[in-house]
Amino acid sequence: MSYKIVVITASPNKDGLTAACGSAAEKGFLAAGPDVQVELIDLNSHDVGRCKACGSGYGTCRSEHRCQVKDDFQSLHECLASADAYVLVTPVYWGDLSESMKAFLDRVRRCEATAREASRLAGKPCIGVAAAGGSGNGTITCLLNMQQFFGHVRSEIFDLITVTRKSRVYKLHAIEDAAQAMVRYMQQRTEQVQPR
């Protein structure tokens, strides 16, 4: 069985710590075998505006589980929803996710969390990475916010990883290892449900 995995990064710095973490995840998935297809998405290269809280607070996100604000969100949301697993990598700004990641996840949450058990992200293994390039502070609160998103859309957390400038070298290896381990987990899960 083949697996489609999406890695989403959200930093304007193309050569920074966040980009390196995204590349490490991609490398780990590709090393897991030929049956893994990886798509690496840089959110800052796309036009994704903030949630408009349409109508009286909700628009088509509640009734139809799609956002009515037209920009690059629709194609990115569909890409994420059609994946078998995903990774979110964000820089840490003020102890939180980057603005581009927050904007994207706020809109995904509106569409998927309102679907409850029918969320298209339900049960999908995911990894969250918080990359702090400055002081190294704020990674835990950043991951807490990411963890809440995963819970709201009912994804299955495989790992939550903090990275700082000081821990960069060994944490990039840890991200690669986590990616490979997540593929093995998915393979084992698939084998358990296959008829004998």
Stockholm file with secondary structure:
# STOCKHOLM 1.0

chainA/1-196         MSYKIVVITASPNKDGLTAACGSAAEKGFLAAGPDVQVELIDLNSHDVGRCKACGSGYGTCRSEHRCQVKDDFQSLHECLASADAYVLVTPVYWGDLSESMKAFLDRVRRCEATAREASRLAGKPCIGVAAAGGSGNGTITCLLNMQQFFGHVRSEIFDLITVTRKSRVYKLHAIEDAAQAMVRYMQQRTEQVQPR
#=GR chainA/1-196 SS CCEEEEEEECCSCTTSHHHHHHHHHHHHHHHTCTTEEEEEEEGGGSCCCCCCCCTTSCSHHHHTSSCCSCSTHHHHHHHHHHCSEEEEEEECBTTBCCHHHHHHHHHHHHHHGGGGGGCTTTTCEEEEEEEECSSSTTHHHHHHHHHHHHHHTTCEEEEEEEEETTTHHHHHHHHHHHHHHHHHHHHHHHHHHSCC
#=GC SS_cons         CCEEEEEEECCSCTTSHHHHHHHHHHHHHHHTCTTEEEEEEEGGGSCCCCCCCCTTSCSHHHHTSSCCSCSTHHHHHHHHHHCSEEEEEEECBTTBCCHHHHHHHHHHHHHHGGGGGGCTTTTCEEEEEEEECSSSTTHHHHHHHHHHHHHHTTCEEEEEEEEETTTHHHHHHHHHHHHHHHHHHHHHHHHHHSCC
//
